[in-house]
Amino acid sequence: MGEPHVFAGVENFRDFGGAASTFGGRIRTGRLFRSAHLAAASEADIADLERLGVHTIVDLRRTTERRTQPSRWTDFPGRVIVSDDGDRAEGPHIEFLRQGDLSDAGVEAYLAGYYRAAPFEPRHMALFAETFAALDQDSGALLVHCTAGKDRTGLLAALIQRALGVDERGVMADFLQTNTVMMTAPRRRRVAATLAPIVGAEPSDAILRGFMGVTASHLEIAFAAVDARMGGLTPYLAALGVDEARLSRLRSTLLV
């Protein structure tokens, strides 16, 4: 996997190419990037992103999220993939903190349920389909991001890697890199201070882990749901418009 990049105002940025494929070779590096939002990107960050050759940005956030934390890359000349469907005043995680069972078991049940449903949320499927189409149409680099770059972004990055033949171990290794860069002591203090007014108390370790990092079993739950509901990854990808011909083209251009 690509090493994490360090930016002044863009968290959780990394190249998610480089993994070995069961089809032979490895995913090209310099073509697939993932990160958290770009609302705090500095001018130097944007210049670095330009040098990376990003042609397409997939912003998985809802309309309200984009409005609250607008991207600083305002003159981006390429294609931006977004969806205004399924907007809500607050994200589901925040709604859960206000109204849900905040015991450790309750937090785990919520997160497991989120990952079980996420592959099938209509706006996600539409965004995922458009992302695969963009990869088929453009030879430039693609950047996928949401707010923290871990759940929605992690799922889409995993789907792309799996489609390109990365095995479960390789996919999980990239997914879990989020914990290295996001679950730091300074960030824990910042996140705890942000969440405390919402939960009305000091957030528990379970809440902080859920909002700061990722858990291997949750990604496993997402792919198990794909298997159970769709009969496997291939039928799921087909539902996204990724047929065998498109898969062949993607593997031809993104594997080396």
C-alpha positions in Angstrom: 0.0 0.0 0.0 1.0 3.6 -0.5 2.5 5.4 2.4 0.3 8.1 4.0 0.9 11.6 2.8 1.3 14.5 5.2 -0.7 17.7 4.5 -1.2 20.7 6.6 -5.0 20.7 6.4 -6.0 17.4 4.8 -6.3 14.4 7.2 -6.1 10.7 6.4 -4.7 11.2 2.9 -3.0 8.2 1.2 -2.5 6.4 -2.0 -4.6 3.2 -1.9 -2.7 1.7 -4.8 0.3 -0.6 -4.6 -1.4 -3.8 -3.4 -0.9 -7.1 -5.1 -3.7 -8.4 -7.3 -4.8 -12.0 -7.8 -5.0 -11.1 -11.5 -1.3 -10.5 -11.5 0.8 -7.5 -10.8 -0.2 -4.6 -8.5 -2.5 -1.7 -8.5 -0.8 1.3 -10.0 0.3 3.9 -7.5 -0.4 7.6 -8.2 -3.9 6.9 -9.6 -6.1 6.2 -6.5 -6.1 8.5 -3.5 -8.3 8.8 -0.4 -8.7 11.3 2.3 -10.9 13.3 4.7 -12.6 16.5 3.6 -10.7 19.4 1.9 -12.3 22.2 3.9 -9.1 23.0 5.8 -6.7 22.5 2.9 -3.9 25.1 2.7 -2.7 26.6 -0.6 0.3 24.4 -0.3 -1.9 21.3 0.1 -3.9 22.2 -3.0 -0.7 22.8 -5.0 0.5 19.3 -3.8 -2.8 17.8 -4.9 -2.5 19.5 -8.3 1.0 18.0 -8.7 -0.5 14.5 -8.0 -2.5 14.9 -11.1 -6.0 14.6 -9.6 -8.6 14.7 -12.4 -11.6 13.5 -10.5 -12.8 14.1 -7.0 -15.5 11.9 -5.5 -17.1 13.8 -2.5 -19.2 11.2 -0.7 -20.6 13.8 1.7 -24.2 14.9 1.8 -25.3 18.4 0.7 -25.4 19.7 4.3 -21.9 18.4 5.0 -20.5 20.1 1.8 -22.3 23.3 2.7 -21.0 23.3 6.3 -17.4 22.4 5.4 -16.9 23.6 1.8 -13.8 22.4 -0.1 -11.0 24.9 -0.3 -10.1 23.7 -3.8 -12.6 26.1 -5.3 -10.9 26.3 -8.7 -10.5 22.6 -9.2 -10.6 22.2 -13.0 -11.6 18.5 -13.1 -14.8 16.5 -12.5 -16.4 16.5 -9.1 -18.8 13.6 -8.3 -21.4 14.4 -5.7 -25.0 13.5 -4.8 -27.7 15.7 -3.4 -30.0 12.8 -2.7 -30.8 11.6 0.8 -29.7 14.8 2.5 -30.4 15.3 6.2 -29.9 18.0 8.7 -27.3 16.0 10.6 -25.3 12.9 9.7 -26.6 9.5 11.0 -23.7 9.2 13.4 -24.6 12.5 15.1 -28.3 11.6 15.2 -27.4 8.4 16.9 -25.4 10.2 19.5 -28.3 12.4 20.3 -31.0 9.7 20.4 -29.4 6.3 20.5 -28.2 3.8 23.1 -24.7 5.0 24.0 -23.7 1.9 26.0 -20.7 0.1 24.5 -23.1 -2.6 23.2 -25.4 0.0 21.8 -22.5 1.8 20.0 -21.3 -1.5 18.5 -24.8 -2.4 17.4 -25.2 0.9 15.7 -21.9 0.8 13.8 -22.4 -2.8 12.7 -25.9 -1.9 11.4 -24.4 1.1 9.6 -21.9 -1.0 7.8 -24.5 -3.7 7.0 -26.7 -1.1 5.3 -24.1 1.2 3.7 -23.4 -0.8 0.6 -27.1 -0.6 -0.4 -27.9 3.0 0.5 -29.3 4.4 -2.8 -27.1 7.5 -2.8 -24.0 5.4 -2.1 -24.8 3.0 -4.9 -25.3 5.9 -7.3 -22.0 7.5 -6.2 -20.1 4.2 -6.4 -21.5 3.6 -9.9 -20.4 7.0 -11.1 -16.9 6.5 -9.5 -16.4 3.2 -11.4 -17.6 4.9 -14.6 -15.1 7.7 -14.1 -12.2 5.3 -13.6 -13.2 3.7 -16.9 -13.3 7.0 -18.7 -10.4 9.0 -17.3 -6.7 8.1 -17.1 -6.0 10.7 -14.5 -5.8 10.3 -10.7 -9.0 10.0 -8.6 -9.4 11.3 -5.1 -12.2 9.8 -2.9 -13.2 11.5 0.3 -16.0 12.0 2.8 -15.7 13.9 6.1 -13.2 11.8 8.0 -12.2 9.6 5.1 -12.8 6.4 7.0 -16.3 4.8 6.7 -17.9 5.8 3.4 -14.4 6.4 1.8 -13.1 3.2 3.3 -16.0 1.1 1.9 -15.6 2.6 -1.6 -11.8 2.2 -1.6 -12.3 -1.4 -0.5 -14.7 -2.1 -3.3 -12.3 -0.7 -5.9 -9.5 -2.8 -4.5 -11.6 -5.9 -4.4 -12.7 -5.3 -8.0 -9.0 -5.1 -9.0 -8.2 -8.4 -7.3 -6.8 -7.4 -4.0 -7.4 -10.1 -1.5 -9.2 -9.6 1.8 -6.0 -9.3 3.8 -4.6 -6.6 1.5 -7.9 -4.6 1.5 -8.1 -4.8 5.3 -4.5 -3.6 5.7 -5.4 -0.4 3.8 -8.7 0.0 5.6 -7.0 -0.2 9.1 -4.3 2.4 8.2 -6.9 5.0 9.2 -6.3 4.1 12.8 -2.6 4.9 12.6 -3.1 8.5 11.4 -6.5 9.4 13.0 -6.4 7.8 16.5 -3.8 10.0 18.0 -3.9 11.5 21.5 -4.2 15.2 20.3 -7.0 14.3 17.9 -8.7 12.3 20.6 -8.8 15.4 22.8 -10.2 17.5 20.0 -12.9 14.9 19.1 -13.8 14.4 22.7 -14.3 18.2 23.1 -16.5 18.3 20.0 -18.7 15.3 21.0 -19.1 16.1 24.7 -21.8 18.7 24.2 -23.7 16.3 21.9 -23.7 13.4 24.3 -23.9 15.5 27.4 -20.9 13.9 29.0 -17.4 12.8 28.4 -17.6 10.5 25.4 -16.8 6.8 26.2 -13.9 5.0 24.6 -16.4 3.1 22.4 -17.8 6.3 21.0 -14.4 7.8 20.4 -13.2 4.7 18.7 -16.3 4.7 16.5 -15.9 8.4 15.5 -12.1 8.4 15.2 -11.1 5.1 13.7 -12.3 1.9 12.0 -12.8 -1.7 13.1 -12.0 -4.8 10.9 -15.2 -6.6 11.8 -17.3 -3.7 10.4 -15.8 -4.0 6.9 -16.3 -7.7 7.1 -19.9 -7.1 8.0 -20.3 -4.9 4.9 -18.9 -7.6 2.5 -20.9 -10.3 4.2 -24.0 -8.3 3.6 -23.0 -8.0 -0.1 -22.6 -11.7 -0.3 -26.0 -12.4 1.5 -28.1 -9.9 -0.4 -26.4 -10.0 -3.9 -24.8 -13.4 -4.0 -21.3 -12.0 -4.1 -19.1 -9.1 -5.2 -19.5 -9.8 -8.9 -23.4 -9.4 -8.9 -23.0 -6.3 -6.7 -20.6 -4.7 -9.1 -22.9 -5.5 -11.9 -25.6 -3.6 -10.2 -23.3 -0.6 -10.2 -22.8 -0.9 -14.0 -19.5 -2.7 -13.6 -19.9 -5.6 -16.0 -17.1 -8.0 -17.1 -16.1 -5.8 -20.0 -15.7 -2.8 -17.7 -13.8 -4.9 -15.1 -11.5 -6.1 -17.8 -10.7 -2.5 -18.9 -10.2 -1.3 -15.3 -7.8 -4.2 -14.6 -6.0 -3.5 -17.8 -5.4 0.2 -17.0 -5.0 0.1 -13.2 -2.9 -3.0 -12.8 0.8 -3.0 -13.6 
